[in-house]
């Protein structure tokens, strides 16, 4: 039953939302406007609101070889990272749901600690071991290191999606002679596919945005997009065209994903414990 | 089930997590007792690194900065997020759209937020300093030691408030409606319902959000690295950028790892508190 309230109830609510939306959106809109301004138009006082839009900044950014490289590096790193985390996490999540694991509580606490540890803790130890293993400055090395964050996250998420599936399905599969492997990929995988996609997206967003670990573990070959954007900043940077256009370009995929994964983000933010 | 296959399914996760979390902790812990700077020299020095840091004035300034940033950012984000959630909880038409728009900053990387802030707050050509000067306000943001930290906090509030908002909103929407309806029938005002029914019901969720945000703000790196680089002077230097500078600026590897060991212990303690509250929450 929906109770209808008086206008006095709704007006402040819409007013607050309106204010919040303005404060959220204005900086992004302003940055977008600067990204389509010519150099002369972006450095005027007072700031110009009406001007002739140009796309030169975008062309310049896309033609910037370093930026383009980092964009594709990040695609590759994110791809490796997602595959690794989902494949490994789905088995762990299944084990946690299906079997009596003796050290389950310790394992869950370990996941939480690993997820929370500060990024810079990893940088020096991994720098040193990656040098000897040949993983330093590689896409795979970075994707591997990111597992400390995305693997616990994926296990929580997939476990909470698996919990929603009745146990009887599993028993039925077992009686029909399915091995645990077959049960996972023939029965559970299709059932929780939307959950897997949402988890992959949220993992992807995190890896796409990661900076601290990437600074430490890349040198020239595997710089991710965050460093591609960062190149345009300098102490007194005057390349506003590059700064804003690269920011918008790096942002577009994220906005797209937010819209797709919107429904599952609440679950993601509470590490699988709260439904959206 | 007698079968051991459940344990086999956990082995890849355990190996991967051991490599990426136990190993770095162990490596850092061991090296915090040595004097090692990438070179051949690596002498055991006992607690010298710890003593050096804990008696170093710069280290304490960094600690103070970090806790100042974390506490203020947390207070603003949590209170703003709760207020937003309480209001938007009333909305039935258009709430998905509102939520989606408000979520966007959360998905923007720290480095992009840094770029945006540098452009918007630029002292000469930035749009905010221009209009602040116009209405006669002092407008120095990242350039002055006094204003840089409050501005950073403001930027973080823009960036992360949605996290609190979205979780608290989900919490509010999952509380049972009956007590609220009956309170309303008995003539309770909306404020009384919020104060005596809604907020007590989401208390533990609020606690979880506070701890989560504390850990996250204590770990701040991207914004500081991207906007101020710790400056002017060391007025915005925080733990993770300090550790970064010790390692890559001064090649003080052991000291940098000692900082991270001290810092990680704080984070681990907070994580334990989080897990205790979460457990109580779920029972």
Contacts between the chains, C-beta under 8 A, distances in Angstrom:
chain1	res1	chain2	res2	distance
A	2	B	92	6.8
A	3	B	181	7.3
A	5	B	90	7.4
A	9	B	90	6.1
A	9	B	190	7.1
A	10	B	90	6.4
A	10	B	91	7.2
A	12	B	87	6.3
A	13	B	87	4.6
A	13	B	88	6.4
A	13	B	90	4.2
A	13	B	91	5.1
A	14	B	91	6.8
A	16	B	83	7.6
A	16	B	84	6.6
A	16	B	87	4.1
A	16	B	88	7.1
A	17	B	87	7.0
A	17	B	88	5.6
A	17	B	91	6.6
A	17	B	98	4.9
A	20	B	84	5.8
A	20	B	88	8.0
A	20	B	98	7.8
A	20	B	102	5.9
A	21	B	98	6.7
A	21	B	101	5.3
A	21	B	102	6.9
A	23	B	158	7.1
A	24	B	101	6.2
A	24	B	102	5.7
A	24	B	104	6.5
A	24	B	105	6.0
A	24	B	158	7.6
A	24	B	162	7.8
A	25	B	101	6.6
A	25	B	104	7.8
A	27	B	116	5.7
A	27	B	120	6.0
A	27	B	158	7.0
A	28	B	104	7.1
A	28	B	108	8.0
A	28	B	116	7.5
A	30	B	120	6.5
A	30	B	127	6.2
A	31	B	115	7.8
A	31	B	116	5.0
A	31	B	119	6.4
A	31	B	120	7.5
A	34	B	119	6.3
A	42	B	125	7.5
A	43	B	125	5.1
A	44	B	125	8.0
A	45	B	125	6.8
A	45	B	130	6.1
A	46	B	130	6.1
A	46	B	134	7.9
A	47	B	125	7.8
A	47	B	127	4.8
A	47	B	130	6.2
A	84	B	16	8.0
A	88	B	12	4.6
A	88	B	13	5.5
A	88	B	16	6.3
A	89	B	13	7.0
A	91	B	9	4.0
A	91	B	10	7.5
A	91	B	12	6.7
A	91	B	13	7.5
A	92	B	9	6.3
A	92	B	10	5.4
A	92	B	12	7.5
A	92	B	13	4.2
A	94	B	9	6.2
A	95	B	5	7.9
A	95	B	6	4.2
A	95	B	7	7.4
A	95	B	9	3.8
A	95	B	10	5.2
A	96	B	10	7.9
A	98	B	1	7.6
A	98	B	6	6.5
A	99	B	1	5.6
A	99	B	3	7.2
A	99	B	5	7.3
A	99	B	6	2.8
A	99	B	7	7.7
A	99	B	9	7.8
A	100	B	1	6.9
A	100	B	6	7.5
A	101	B	6	5.7
A	101	B	7	7.0
A	101	B	10	6.8
A	107	B	10	7.1
A	107	B	14	7.8
A	108	B	275	8.0
A	109	B	272	7.8
A	109	B	275	5.7
A	110	B	17	6.7
A	110	B	21	7.7
A	111	B	17	7.4
A	112	B	271	5.6
A	112	B	274	7.0
A	112	B	275	5.6
A	113	B	21	7.2
A	113	B	268	5.8
A	113	B	271	5.2
A	114	B	17	5.5
A	114	B	20	7.2
A	114	B	21	4.0
A	116	B	215	5.4
A	116	B	267	5.6
A	116	B	268	7.6
A	116	B	270	7.5
A	116	B	271	4.7
A	116	B	274	7.9
A	117	B	21	6.2
A	117	B	24	7.9
A	117	B	25	7.6
A	117	B	264	6.0
A	117	B	267	6.3
A	117	B	268	7.7
A	118	B	218	8.0
A	118	B	219	4.9
A	118	B	239	7.7
A	118	B	240	6.1
A	118	B	260	6.5
A	118	B	263	5.8
A	118	B	264	6.1
A	118	B	267	5.9
A	119	B	219	6.9
A	119	B	221	6.4
A	119	B	240	6.9
A	120	B	221	7.0
A	120	B	240	4.8
A	120	B	243	4.8
A	120	B	244	6.1
A	120	B	256	7.9
A	120	B	260	5.7
A	121	B	24	5.5
A	121	B	25	6.9
A	121	B	28	6.2
A	121	B	260	4.4
A	121	B	261	7.9
A	121	B	263	7.6
A	121	B	264	5.3
A	122	B	20	6.9
A	122	B	24	4.7
A	123	B	244	7.9
A	123	B	247	7.3
A	124	B	27	7.8
A	124	B	28	7.0
A	124	B	31	7.9
A	124	B	247	5.9
A	124	B	253	5.9
A	124	B	256	6.3
A	124	B	257	5.7
A	124	B	260	7.8
A	125	B	23	6.4
A	125	B	24	4.0
A	125	B	27	3.7
A	125	B	28	5.8
A	125	B	257	7.7
A	126	B	20	7.8
A	126	B	24	6.3
A	128	B	27	7.3
A	129	B	23	7.3
A	129	B	27	7.7
A	144	B	16	7.8
A	144	B	19	7.9
A	144	B	20	7.2
A	145	B	20	6.0
A	147	B	16	5.2
A	147	B	17	7.5
A	147	B	20	5.6
A	148	B	17	6.9
A	148	B	20	3.8
A	148	B	21	5.2
A	151	B	13	6.3
A	151	B	16	6.1
A	151	B	17	6.5
A	152	B	17	7.4
A	155	B	13	6.7
A	180	B	5	5.5
A	180	B	9	7.6
A	205	B	107	5.6
A	208	B	109	7.1
A	209	B	107	7.7
A	209	B	108	7.6
A	209	B	109	3.4
A	209	B	110	7.0
A	209	B	111	7.8
A	210	B	109	7.8
A	211	B	109	6.9
A	211	B	110	6.1
A	211	B	111	5.4
A	211	B	221	7.0
A	211	B	222	4.9
A	211	B	225	7.2
A	211	B	226	7.7
A	212	B	221	4.5
A	212	B	222	6.9
A	212	B	225	7.7
A	212	B	240	6.6
A	212	B	244	7.7
A	215	B	225	7.7
A	215	B	244	7.4
A	216	B	244	7.9
A	216	B	248	8.0
A	226	B	109	5.6
A	226	B	110	7.9
A	226	B	111	4.6
A	226	B	222	7.9
A	227	B	111	8.0
A	229	B	109	7.7
A	229	B	111	5.2
A	229	B	112	6.1
A	229	B	115	6.3
A	230	B	111	5.3
A	230	B	114	7.9
A	230	B	115	8.0
A	230	B	226	6.5
A	232	B	115	7.0
A	233	B	114	7.0
A	233	B	115	6.1
A	233	B	118	6.3
A	233	B	226	6.6
A	235	B	229	7.7
A	237	B	118	6.8
A	240	B	119	5.7
A	243	B	115	4.7
A	243	B	118	7.0
A	243	B	119	6.1
A	244	B	115	7.2
A	244	B	116	7.9
A	244	B	119	6.3
A	246	B	115	7.6
A	247	B	112	4.5
A	247	B	115	4.8
A	247	B	116	6.3
A	250	B	109	6.9
A	250	B	112	5.9
A	251	B	108	6.0
A	251	B	112	6.0
A	254	B	104	8.0
A	254	B	107	4.4
A	254	B	108	6.6
A	254	B	109	7.8
A	255	B	104	6.2
A	255	B	107	7.1
A	257	B	107	7.1
A	258	B	100	6.6
A	258	B	103	5.6
A	258	B	104	6.1
A	258	B	107	5.0
A	259	B	100	6.3
A	262	B	96	7.4
A	262	B	99	7.3
A	262	B	100	5.3
A	262	B	103	7.0
A	265	B	103	6.4
A	265	B	166	6.8
A	266	B	166	5.8
A	266	B	167	6.8
A	266	B	170	4.6
A	269	B	163	6.1
A	269	B	166	6.1
A	269	B	167	5.7
A	270	B	167	5.7
A	270	B	170	7.5
A	270	B	208	7.8
A	273	B	278	6.9
A	273	B	281	7.9
A	273	B	282	7.1
A	274	B	167	6.9
A	274	B	170	5.4
A	274	B	171	7.0
A	274	B	174	7.5
A	274	B	205	7.8
A	275	B	170	7.3
A	275	B	174	7.5
A	276	B	170	6.0
